Amino acid sequence: MASVPVLALVLIAAPAGASKNKKLDPDQIGNRDVGKGLNFYSIEKEIALGKQMAGEVERDAKIIDDPVISEYVNRVGQNLVRNSDAKVPFTVKVVDSDEVNAFALPGGYFFVNTGLILRAASEAELAGVMAHEIAHVAARHGTRQASRGQMMNVASIPLIFMGGWAGYAVQQAAGLLVPMTFLKFSRGFEEEADLLGLEYMYKTGYDPTAFVDFFEKLQSLEKKKPGTMASVFSTHPLTDSRIRDAQKHIQELLKPQAEYIVTTSDFDNVKSRLARLVTRRSLGDQKDANRPTLRRRPDGKIGDGSDKSGVDPDERPTLKRRPD
Ligand code: ZN
């Protein structure tokens, strides 16, 4: 008796050929149901769940309240959301954490680490990672994965302990009480988020190759100094096959544009503002130690705020002409 509804659900969860094709067409963004699939959560329930977890994150993590930084990161995020399949409104916040990572909870509660902004070389690199996270929300990966877990008759709470050592490390590092099932996705979901994220950043006007560039940069950093990128590696394994797939998607699905946004002077300004803020905070922490230590910035320089790029704030975004 019990096997009948299970079979029916599995059939519903199987993707139809037509919807798969739409997913490969960036012109269809917004008109394709990318979040379809077995899901025990209504959108309302998903938003309520995300809100509750976001509350836990905000209690534990330090949120950057600098208005210039938060306005900018929110603006980049909302711009990508507008060019995505997401059906929920997003709130974007910046978390004070050195970990090069970002995570979006179900229902559109999106947290971007300061470590990610400081490591990104351009707005397009930052946007690439953000678009990937937005894709996880648009495709409802968190609640779909939780639903799959429940299908396997696994209660959702013990899943916290099922992320293994990597999962534990991430939770420790981020100080989070969010179950791993909402942070670490199956390989299939990762691949889908890569594909959708590339389409979102492309439609927003960014050069999609920036995603691959950043990917490769993080990979070589990790190879040089294992453990550096522990967090991003455990929740988003950066594999050669992901890089190859991303390059293939760009070549086959995204018609080359004459011009792309690579970076903006706003990005440079926010990055140096953030570097100053992080340095100042670090010096403040050491006040009682009688022995001030300078915090080393990711690029190896001691941040003193003198690294302003010298660009005119009104300058238009840097556009890269594609060699043809
Ligand atoms: Zn991911």
Boltz pocket constraint, residues with backbone or C-beta under 6 A from the ligand:
constraints:
  - pocket:
      binder: B
      contacts: [[A, 132], [A, 136], [A, 185], [A, 189], [A, 190], [A, 193], [A, 235], [A, 236]]
      max_distance: 6.0
